[in-house]
C-alpha cells in the first residue's frame, strides 16, 4: 500500500472524528505535543506521521487502523519500509532511528509490555554494546546496499555522535519492556562467522579487524549467557532465550505497549518493514509463539542445554 494512500485515509478518518469548527492542526499539535510547523509538514505529506504518532492518534481519537487499511483492500495487510541511510546519515535518517527508540521510551513503568523476536541475525539490543560488531553490520549493509567497491575498511567506519547516542539509548530503553523473548536460529553465530570469514578472505576486513571482532564475540557470548542464566535484566524485567531446532527464513518481531501493537519483519540486514495493523500483529505474534514448540528454552532452568549451546558457539568463534 502506498504511503500517500495511508496518509490520506488517516487524515480523512481524523476529520470525521472532529466537529466542523475544530482546527485540525491545533488538535493534532496538542495531541502529539509538537509545533505548528511540524504539524503542517505532516498534513501536507512532506513528513509522514511516525509509528508512535499514528498509534497515539488511533488510541486517543478511537480510530481503527484496521478500518483505514481495509478501506483500500480487505485482504492486503500494510507494512511501511523506511529506507534509512546508516553510513553518513542525514538528520532525517537519525530522526527515523530515534522515532523507533521512542516506541520503547514511551513505555510507562506500571504498565505491561512485551516484545519477542525469532531471529537469524544477532539482535541489535545485544551487539550494539560492541564497537566492532556494530561497525561490521554497518559494513555488511554498505557492501550489500552499494556494492563491494563502495565499502571502506572496517576500522575506518565512523559512527556520528548522535547516532552513537541513539544506539546507547536503544540498548537502555529496550530494557523497559517487562517481558522480552528471543528465539535464536541455532545457526545464528555460524551465519555471522561465515560472513566475517568471507569478507576477510577477499581482503575487505583486515586481520586486526577479525581479531577485534573475535574478542567482542567472546564478550557478547559471556554477556548473553549471564542474561540467559539469570532470566532478567538488572532492573528485574524478564528476558527469555530459546534455541530453535528449525532454521528461519528471516527475523520476525513484535512489540506490545500501552500505546501500540507493532510488528516488524527484518529487511536488508538493518532495516525492517513495520506495521501497526492489529491482524498483522496477531499473525506475527502467533508465528513467533508457535516457534517455541520447535525450540529449547535455555533461560534459568535449562542449564545443560544453555552450557552446551554457548560452549559450541565459543568453539565456532575460535575458528576465526
Secondary structure, 3 states (H helix, E strand, C coil): CCHHHHHHHHHHHHHHHCCCCCCHHHHHHHHHCCCHHHHHHHHHCCCCCCHHHHHHHHHHHCCCHHHHHHCCCCCCCCCEECCCCCCCCCHHHHHHHHHHHHHHHCCCCCCCCEEEEEECCCCHHHHCCCHHHHHHHHHHHHHHHHCHHHCCCHHHCCCCHHHHHHHHHHHHHHCCCCEEEEEEECCHHHHHHHHHHHHHHCCCCCHHHHHHHHHHHHHHHHHHHHHHHHCECCCCCEEEEEEECCCCCCCEEEEECCCCEEEEEEECCCEEEEECCHHHHHHHHHHHHHHHHHEEECCCCCHHHHHHHHHHHHHHHCCC
